[in-house]
Every structure is written in C-alpha cells, then in structure tokens.
C-alpha cells in the first residue's frame, strides 16, 4: 500500500454489500491448473529421487500447503490429515515457488512498523509481518487443500501462494495461527475479477473434511493504490467453521488484488486469520499488514 494509514473499513467489512456473483466456473479453472502443476512436480520428483517430500501441518485457516520439508507423517493432535482449513506442504520446485534468485532481499519500507519483518516474493510486491511470525524461504509454497479422489495422496490443492509468512501455534505443534502470501491471478488483469475469483475459493478453503460448509460474507470492495497502481481489497468474514482443539469457529480472510509491471494478470495478497481460539491474531494486525504492501524492484 502506498502509505500506512490505509486500513480495512471497520464500519462496513461484514455488513457492506457483497460483490456481484462470480461468473460460472469462477475460481474452479485455476484450481484445476494448480492441480496439474502439482501433479507434474510430484512426478518429476519421484522420477528424480524416488521419494516425494510431503509434510502436513496443522490448522492455520489457510489449509495451508506450507513449508517444504521431507517426511510424510500425519499432523495434528488427533494424528489425522489436516482438513481444508489446515496447512500442509508442497515441493519447492513448483513453478509457484521460484528460486531464491527471483526474490529480492527483504528490506523495510516506509510503512514498516518497528521490529517487523519484511517479506518479498517473486511477483514484485513486499509486505511486513510482526516479529513473532516466520518468514518462509523464497522457494516455499503455502496454500490450501481438500480431499479428492484423483489428487496426490487423496488431496487436491485449492489455492497456493509463495512470498509467504506464517505464525506458528505453540499450543498445537505443526499448526499455524495465521498465514499470508502473494499468489498470482495470471488469467486476468481486471483486479475486480481477480478478487471475485479469489473470494469464490473461500468457502472451499474453510470447509471441513466432514463436509461442513461455513458461511461467507464479503465486505464492500475498498479501492486504494499500491505503488501507483489501482488495488482493491475484500475481506471475507467466515462463520460456522467446524471447530477442533486447533481451529476456531470463525475466520477473517483478506484478499487484495493489484497489478505489477512485468507480471502477468493480477497479483494477489492474501491474509488468513482464524479467530475464536487461544492465540488468535487481532484483526488490527491484518490492517497493519495490508498498510505495508508495496512494490519492489
């Protein structure tokens, strides 16, 4: 964001008029493309080393596919696979991840709060996170997944993103309390369409493995600028999430779309903040993170 005083509209986020409904199939095509990419990467890794590295993480609101590590052990206090609102990991060789050379060295911006960490991605944007967050290496991809019959290990990605940072939970090992990242939307440079497509994924992200679908209410779009380019933000208020010892009943899912010279289509900034459990991140932190969004390079 161009300067630090832009915040979420606290008066209208959850009572404002919803966005117009997405066109038929909005969001679904991108999920299919991501699935194809993940399958290709997995096959390449299997052929090269005979082992697929795939570690699951616990609930993070993002059903995150987060952090490239080496084992295939199940996660969470009940020793089960994470639900669609929980996190896991994807191989860093994915086209979504990028090499370390593609990400500039993080540096503070004009709106960086004292002590916060800067996060850069390969899509020409940077943002900041509080000191307690973990900034993922440039080659790490996080995202969300759901059960499916034809996906790797019986799971299919819903959304993945690089340029990522997470807040790990101390109460629930391998779980996250919040997730953020910079996914792309290369199929459209219309930022309103990009945020519509992104919002169409929210219910799926927070739907449990048992099939409980949450309620999603979208804020009115808020327009501002990032590095001189138009940007739009929509905040999804998610309620009725199936709870667990590591997952609260509600979540805030912030989605920003903008454009960056040299990047195809739109570039997104997504923050997932599960609410209603111990250690939940205050919504005001999300406001501050959005205010630090800036161009790099």
C-alpha positions as CSV (number, residue, x, y, z in Angstrom):
1,X,0.0,0.0,0.0
2,X,1.2,3.5,-0.8
3,X,1.1,4.8,2.8
4,X,0.4,3.4,6.3
5,X,-2.9,5.0,7.1
6,X,-5.0,2.8,4.8
7,X,-6.9,0.3,6.9
8,X,-9.8,-2.1,6.5
9,X,-13.1,-0.2,6.6
10,X,-14.1,-1.3,10.1
11,X,-17.6,0.2,9.6
12,X,-18.6,-1.9,6.6
13,X,-16.4,-5.1,6.2
14,X,-19.1,-7.5,7.3
15,X,-22.2,-5.6,6.7
16,X,-21.4,-4.0,3.3
17,X,-23.0,-5.2,0.1
18,X,-21.5,-8.3,-1.3
19,X,-19.6,-8.5,-4.6
20,X,-21.6,-9.5,-7.7
21,X,-21.5,-13.3,-8.0
22,X,-18.6,-14.6,-10.0
23,X,-19.2,-15.9,-13.5
24,X,-19.9,-19.6,-13.9
25,X,-16.8,-21.6,-13.0
26,X,-15.1,-18.7,-11.4
27,X,-12.1,-19.9,-9.4
28,X,-12.5,-23.6,-10.4
29,X,-10.3,-23.3,-13.5
30,X,-7.4,-22.0,-11.5
31,X,-7.7,-24.9,-9.1
32,X,-7.5,-27.3,-12.0
33,X,-4.4,-25.6,-13.3
34,X,-2.7,-25.8,-9.9
35,X,-3.6,-29.4,-9.5
36,X,-1.9,-30.1,-12.9
37,X,1.2,-28.2,-11.8
38,X,1.4,-30.1,-8.5
39,X,1.0,-33.5,-10.2
40,X,3.7,-32.6,-12.7
41,X,6.1,-31.6,-10.0
42,X,5.4,-34.7,-7.9
43,X,6.0,-37.0,-10.9
44,X,9.3,-35.1,-11.6
45,X,10.4,-35.5,-8.0
46,X,9.5,-39.2,-7.9
47,X,11.5,-39.8,-11.1
48,X,14.5,-38.0,-9.9
49,X,14.8,-39.3,-6.3
50,X,12.2,-41.9,-5.8
51,X,10.7,-40.2,-2.8
52,X,8.2,-37.4,-2.5
53,X,8.7,-35.0,0.3
54,X,5.4,-34.0,1.8
55,X,4.9,-32.9,5.4
56,X,1.5,-31.9,6.7
57,X,1.0,-29.0,9.0
58,X,-2.0,-28.4,11.3
59,X,-4.8,-25.9,11.2
60,X,-3.9,-22.4,10.0
61,X,-7.1,-21.1,8.5
62,X,-5.3,-21.4,5.1
63,X,-5.5,-25.1,4.9
64,X,-2.0,-24.3,4.1
65,X,0.2,-26.3,1.9
66,X,3.1,-24.7,3.7
67,X,6.8,-25.3,4.0
68,X,9.0,-27.6,2.1
69,X,10.3,-30.5,4.3
70,X,11.0,-34.1,4.0
71,X,8.6,-36.5,5.7
72,X,5.1,-37.8,5.1
73,X,3.9,-38.1,8.7
74,X,0.3,-37.1,9.5
75,X,-0.2,-33.9,11.6
76,X,-2.4,-32.5,14.3
77,X,-3.3,-33.6,17.9
78,X,-5.6,-36.4,16.6
79,X,-2.9,-37.7,14.3
80,X,-5.0,-37.2,11.2
81,X,-4.7,-35.4,7.9
82,X,-5.5,-31.7,8.1
83,X,-8.9,-30.5,7.0
84,X,-9.5,-27.9,4.3
85,X,-8.7,-25.2,6.8
86,X,-5.4,-26.6,7.8
87,X,-1.9,-26.4,6.5
88,X,0.5,-28.8,4.7
89,X,3.5,-28.5,2.3
90,X,4.3,-28.5,-1.4
91,X,7.6,-29.2,-3.0
92,X,9.6,-26.0,-3.5
93,X,10.4,-26.9,-7.1
94,X,6.8,-26.0,-8.1
95,X,6.5,-23.1,-10.6
96,X,4.6,-21.3,-7.9
97,X,7.6,-21.2,-5.6
98,X,10.5,-19.8,-7.6
99,X,14.3,-19.8,-6.9
100,X,15.9,-17.7,-4.3
101,X,17.4,-15.5,-7.0
102,X,13.9,-14.5,-8.1
103,X,13.1,-12.8,-4.8
104,X,14.9,-9.6,-3.9
105,X,16.5,-9.3,-0.4
106,X,13.8,-8.2,2.1
107,X,14.1,-4.6,3.3
108,X,12.0,-2.3,5.3
109,X,9.6,0.0,3.6
110,X,8.3,3.5,4.6
111,X,5.4,2.0,6.5
112,X,7.2,-0.9,8.2
113,X,6.4,-0.9,11.9
114,X,9.4,-1.0,14.3
115,X,10.7,-4.6,14.7
116,X,8.5,-6.1,12.0
117,X,10.0,-8.4,9.4
118,X,9.8,-7.7,5.6
119,X,8.6,-10.4,3.2
120,X,9.3,-10.3,-0.6
121,X,8.0,-12.5,-3.3
122,X,8.8,-13.1,-7.0
123,X,5.8,-11.1,-8.1
124,X,7.2,-7.6,-7.4
125,X,5.5,-7.0,-4.1
126,X,6.6,-6.9,-0.5
127,X,4.8,-6.6,2.9
128,X,5.7,-6.8,6.6
129,X,4.7,-9.1,9.4
130,X,5.1,-8.9,13.2
131,X,8.3,-10.2,14.9
132,X,6.7,-13.4,16.1
133,X,5.9,-14.6,12.5
134,X,8.1,-16.9,10.4
135,X,9.1,-15.6,7.0
136,X,9.3,-18.6,4.7
137,X,12.2,-19.0,2.2
138,X,11.5,-17.7,-1.3
139,X,11.2,-21.3,-2.6
140,X,8.4,-22.2,-0.1
141,X,4.8,-22.5,-1.2
142,X,1.9,-22.4,1.2
143,X,-1.8,-22.9,0.4
144,X,-5.0,-24.9,1.0
145,X,-6.1,-28.4,0.0
146,X,-9.2,-30.6,0.2
147,X,-9.9,-34.3,-0.1
148,X,-10.4,-35.6,-3.6
149,X,-10.3,-39.0,-5.3
150,X,-7.9,-38.2,-8.1
151,X,-5.3,-36.0,-6.4
152,X,-1.9,-36.9,-5.0
153,X,-2.3,-38.7,-1.6
154,X,-6.0,-38.2,-2.0
155,X,-5.8,-34.4,-1.7
156,X,-6.1,-31.6,-4.2
157,X,-4.9,-28.0,-3.8
158,X,-7.5,-25.2,-3.6
159,X,-5.0,-22.3,-3.6
160,X,-1.3,-22.0,-3.3
161,X,0.9,-18.9,-2.8
162,X,4.6,-18.0,-2.5
163,X,6.2,-15.0,-0.8
164,X,4.8,-16.5,2.4
165,X,4.8,-15.9,6.1
166,X,3.1,-17.8,8.9
167,X,2.5,-17.6,12.6
168,X,3.1,-21.0,14.2
169,X,1.0,-22.2,17.1
170,X,2.7,-23.1,20.3
171,X,-0.3,-25.0,21.6
172,X,-0.7,-27.1,18.5
173,X,2.5,-28.4,17.1
174,X,2.9,-28.1,13.3
175,X,-0.1,-25.8,13.3
176,X,-0.4,-22.1,12.3
177,X,-2.4,-19.3,13.8
178,X,-2.2,-17.1,10.6
179,X,-0.9,-17.3,7.0
180,X,-0.1,-14.7,4.4
181,X,1.3,-14.8,0.9
182,X,1.4,-13.5,-2.7
183,X,-0.5,-15.7,-5.1
184,X,-0.9,-14.8,-8.8
185,X,-4.0,-14.5,-10.9
186,X,-2.4,-14.6,-14.4
187,X,-5.6,-15.2,-16.3
188,X,-7.0,-11.7,-15.7
189,X,-5.6,-8.1,-15.3
190,X,-9.1,-7.0,-14.1
191,X,-8.5,-6.6,-10.4
192,X,-12.2,-6.8,-9.6
193,X,-12.5,-10.0,-11.5
194,X,-9.4,-11.3,-9.8
195,X,-10.8,-10.6,-6.3
196,X,-14.1,-12.2,-7.3
197,X,-12.3,-15.3,-8.3
198,X,-10.3,-15.4,-5.1
199,X,-13.4,-14.9,-3.0
200,X,-15.1,-17.8,-4.7
201,X,-12.5,-20.1,-3.1
202,X,-13.1,-19.0,0.5
203,X,-15.9,-21.4,1.4
204,X,-14.0,-24.3,-0.1
205,X,-10.9,-23.3,1.9
206,X,-12.7,-23.5,5.3
207,X,-15.0,-26.5,4.5
208,X,-14.1,-29.4,6.8
209,X,-13.2,-32.9,5.7
210,X,-16.6,-34.0,7.1
211,X,-18.3,-31.7,4.6
212,X,-19.4,-28.8,6.9
213,X,-19.5,-25.7,4.7
214,X,-19.1,-22.4,6.5
215,X,-21.0,-19.1,5.8
216,X,-19.1,-16.5,4.0
217,X,-20.0,-12.8,4.0
218,X,-18.0,-10.4,1.8
219,X,-17.2,-6.8,2.6
220,X,-17.8,-4.0,0.1
221,X,-14.7,-3.6,-2.1
222,X,-12.2,-1.0,-0.9
223,X,-10.1,0.7,-3.5
224,X,-6.7,2.2,-3.0
225,X,-3.3,2.2,-4.7
226,X,-0.1,0.2,-4.4
227,X,3.0,1.8,-6.0
228,X,0.7,4.0,-8.1
229,X,-1.4,1.1,-9.4
230,X,-5.0,0.6,-8.6
231,X,-5.7,-2.1,-5.9
232,X,-8.9,-3.5,-4.4
233,X,-9.4,-5.3,-1.1
234,X,-12.3,-7.5,0.0
235,X,-12.5,-9.1,3.4
236,X,-14.4,-12.4,3.9
237,X,-16.0,-12.9,7.3
238,X,-16.2,-16.7,7.7
239,X,-18.5,-18.2,10.3
240,X,-19.7,-21.7,11.2
241,X,-16.3,-23.2,10.7
242,X,-16.1,-26.7,12.1
243,X,-14.0,-26.4,15.3
244,X,-11.2,-28.5,16.7
245,X,-8.7,-28.0,19.5
246,X,-6.6,-26.1,16.9
247,X,-9.3,-24.4,14.8
248,X,-11.7,-21.7,15.9
249,X,-15.3,-21.2,14.7
250,X,-14.7,-18.1,12.6
251,X,-12.0,-16.5,10.4
252,X,-11.1,-13.3,8.5
253,X,-9.8,-13.8,5.0
254,X,-8.4,-10.7,3.5
255,X,-7.8,-10.5,-0.3
256,X,-6.1,-7.7,-2.2
257,X,-5.7,-7.6,-6.0
258,X,-3.4,-5.2,-7.9
259,X,-1.2,-5.2,-10.9
260,X,2.6,-5.0,-11.2
261,X,4.6,-4.1,-14.3
262,X,6.1,-7.2,-15.9
263,X,3.8,-9.6,-14.0
264,X,1.0,-11.3,-16.0
265,X,-2.6,-10.6,-15.0
266,X,-3.1,-9.6,-11.4
267,X,-1.0,-10.1,-8.2
268,X,-2.9,-11.0,-5.0
269,X,-2.1,-10.5,-1.3
270,X,-4.0,-12.9,0.9
271,X,-4.0,-13.0,4.8
272,X,-5.9,-15.7,6.6
273,X,-6.6,-15.0,10.3
274,X,-8.6,-17.8,12.1
275,X,-10.5,-16.4,15.0
276,X,-12.1,-17.7,18.2
277,X,-9.2,-19.8,19.7
278,X,-6.3,-19.2,22.0
279,X,-3.6,-17.1,20.4
280,X,-5.8,-15.8,17.6
281,X,-4.3,-12.8,15.8
282,X,-6.1,-9.5,16.3
283,X,-7.8,-8.2,13.1
284,X,-5.9,-4.9,13.5
285,X,-2.7,-6.8,12.7
286,X,-4.2,-7.6,9.3
287,X,-5.0,-4.0,8.8
288,X,-1.4,-3.1,9.5
289,X,0.0,-5.8,7.2
290,X,-2.2,-4.5,4.3
291,X,-0.9,-1.0,5.0
292,X,2.7,-2.2,4.4
293,X,2.0,-3.7,1.0
294,X,4.4,-2.1,-1.6
295,X,6.2,-2.6,-4.9
296,X,9.8,-3.7,-5.0
297,X,12.4,-3.6,-7.7
